[in-house]
Amino acid sequence: MQMLWAQAKLNLSLMPDQRTYLVSMVPEKTWAPPQNTVASIQVVLQLQAGKPFLAGQINSMIPGITWADNAYVESPSAASGQQFVCFVMNERSTNKIPFDAGVETPLFTFVNLEPGCAGLVQLVEKNDAVVRDVVLRDRINVTQNMTVLGARGNAVTGILNQGADCTVLSTSGSTPALVNNLRVFPVPATNFLNIAWENAAANGPDKLLVSDMLGKVMTLENTSDLTGEHRMQLDIATYPTGLYTAVLTNTSGERQVFRFVVIHP
């Protein structure tokens, strides 16, 4: 008899400032306490060896949980062209992480403190041959792990994307981009979020809609569709800590999507 337990996939994305990385996970099933009790988490990144990379400004998206970059593995014998960065949850056990089926749960953000761009940064795949070689030959644990009571062990089954590349400026689902030179700051935000962009021609965006991870509309603002540079400031002081999606749209139905993070200490 085969027992099927709910699992979760990890995701790594780059925020609009092109320097803040977000690690999140998407569960396949809802777990309520005590089944959502997490004993430990290790998240492992992989990038090209020799690239300057030092994680810093690590901000937890889950109140009451903290994270640390506890290990850097540069050019192990089984993967001489790679380096690995391991993050861990500092707490020994918690039931504060929500597991809602199909809902992206942001875990933490960080930035690369080294100057310049590190290129493609990826979450390691659980069954990748290189990862297995590093574990077996170098005896270094560079595997993803999220030990959850409901999963009766490691809940991580895979990765949702191919990684985040700071050399590639994403238009977040709009090709070509509806606006030029989109800037969203600060990252993460606490009380106010500043948004600036340029309309290259008429029929620029006339509305901005912000929703939370469950699709609840937080705000709907009118914007100017005239040519030129535009700025607006959102009051997000009452937004709960979390990940939000913003959509700029025009009267033709064209849209540009970006995401931002809100953290309240």
N, C-alpha and C positions, 0 to 999 in steps of 0.2 A: 504494500500500500504506500503510495507516494503522498507525502504531506507537502502542501504548497503554502509557503509563508510569504507575507507581503515583503517587498524589497524596496530599494530606493536607488535612484541614479543621481550622480553628482554632475554639477555644471559649473563651468568657469566662463565668465564674461568680462568684457572690458567696458567701463563706464565712459560717457561722452568726453571726459577730460583726457582720455587716451593714456592714463597712467594709474587709475584706480581699478583694481581687479576685484570682482565679486565671486565668492564661492557660495554655491547654493545647492540644494538637493530637492528632488521631486519624488515623493513616496508614491507607490502604486496602490496603497490601501491606507485607509484611516486607522490609526492606532490611538486609543484612549488610554489614560493611566489605568493600571500600571504597565500596560504593554508597550508604551512609548518610552520606558526607562532606558536611557543610554548609559552604558558603562564606560565607554571610551570611543574616541574618534581620532583617526589619523588621516589627513588629506595630503597627498603627495603630488607635487608638480614636477614636470620634466621640461628641460630646455637645453639648447645647444651648449656644450662645454665651452668655457672661455667668455661667454657673454656676461657682462657685469650685472649682477643681480643680488640684491639684499632687501628682503622684505621688511617693511616698517609701517608705522601708523596702522597697526592691526586693530580694527574696530569690530567688536562682536555685534551681530544683528539680533542676538537673543539675550534679553536682559538676564543677568545673573550668571552668565557664562563668559569665560575668557579663553583666549587662544594664544599660542606661542609658536614661533618658527624654531623648532627645537633641534633641527638637524639639516646640514647642508652636505651633500655627497657629490664631490667633484671627480669626474672621470674614473669611476670604479673599473676594475680590470675587465669586467664583463660588458661594460658600456663606456669605452674610453672617450667617445665623442659626446657624452651626455653629462648633465648635472641634474641632481634631484634635490628638491626642497620639501621638507616634511613639516607640516603644521599639526599640532595636537590641541585637543581640548584640555584645559588645565584641571577641570573638575573631575573627580573620580566617578561621579554618577549624577545624573540629572533626569528629570522628567519635564523639563521646561521647553524642550524642542517640540513644536507641533508637527504631527504627521497627518496631513490631510491629503487624501488621494488626489493626485493630479495637480496639486497646488504647489508652486515653487516656494520653497522655504529658504530665505537667505540666511546663511550661517555667519559669514564674516567678510570684511573687505580688507585690502592691504594695498600698499603702493610699493613700487620698486624705488628704493632710496638712491640707487646708483644713477648717475647722469646718463641721458640717452635712452635708447630703446633696446630692450633685450630680445626683440624679435618674437618668434612664436613660442608661447608658453602653453603647455598642455597639462591636463590631468592624466596621470598614467592609467592605462587600461589594466584591469584586474588580471586578465589572462595573456598579457603581452609577453612574447618570448624573451625580450630583453629584460623585462622586469623579473621574470622567473630566473634568468641567468644571474642577475645581480643578487637575488635572494640565495640561490644555491651556491654560487661560486665565491661571492664576496661576503656572504652571510650578513647582509644588510637588509633590513626590512624596509622596502620602498613600496609597499602595497597599500591600497586604500582599505580602510577599516572603519566600520561603524557598528559597534557591538550593541545590539538592541534586544531587549527581552522578547518582544514579539516575533523577532526573526530567529530567535534561539541561536544567535551567533552573528556573524558579519552580514549586515543588510545590504551592503553595496554590491550591485549587480552590473553596473556599467557606467558609461559616461555619455552625456547628452550631446556634446558638441566636439569639434575637432581642436578646440583651443582658442586662445585669444592672441592676436598678433597686432602689436602696437604700430607696425609699419603700414598697416592697412586701415585706412579711414573708412569706417562703416557708415552707411547711410541708414542703418537700422530698418531695413525692409522697404525703403523707398528708392527706386532706381528710374530716372536720375533723382537726385535729392531735390525735395521741394524747396528748401532754403539753402543758402550758402553760409559757411562759417558759423555753424551753430555752436554756441558756448553755453554750458550749464555748470553753475558753480554756486556755493562751494560743494566739494565732494569729500565726505558725506555732508549733508545739510542738517541744520538743527532747527532754526527759527524761520529763516527766509531762504528761498531758492531764487537765484538770479538766472534769467534766460535771455540770451542775446542772439540775434541772427540777422541775416541780410536777405532781403527780397531782391532777386536779380531782375525781375520783371513784374508787371501787373499780374493780378490773380494769385498773389501770395496767400499764405494762410490767413483765414479770418477768425479761426477758433482754436482754442487749446483746451483739450479735455484730459484730465488726470484721473486715473483710477487705481485702486489698490490691487493686491494680488488676487483677490476674490472677484474682481470686476466691479466693485462698488465705486461709483463716481464720487470723487472727492471735490472736484471743482470743474466748472466749465466757464472759460473766460473768452471774451471777444478780443481779437487782435486786429491790427491794421494790415490790409493786403496791399498797401502802396509800396512802390519801389523804394529801396533804401534800407538803412539799418534800423532795427527795432529792438527794444528792451522791455522787459517786464519783470516784476518781482512778485513771487507767490508767498503768502503768509502760510507757513507749514507748521507753525508752533503747536497746533492741536493734532497734527498727523501722528499716529502711533509709529514707533520705530518699525521700519520695514522697507520693502522695495516697492516702488511705484512706477507706473507706465504713463507716459505723457504722449499725446498724439496731436500734432499740428495738422489741420485740414483746411482745404480751400473749397470754394463753391463748385469746383469741378469734381470733387471727390478724391483728389490727390491727397496723400498723407505722408507725414514723416514721423517716425516713432523714436522715442528715446526713453531711457529709464534713469531713475535717480534713487538715491538711498537717503533715508531720514534716520538719524540716530539721536536719541535723547539720553544723555548720561544718567 
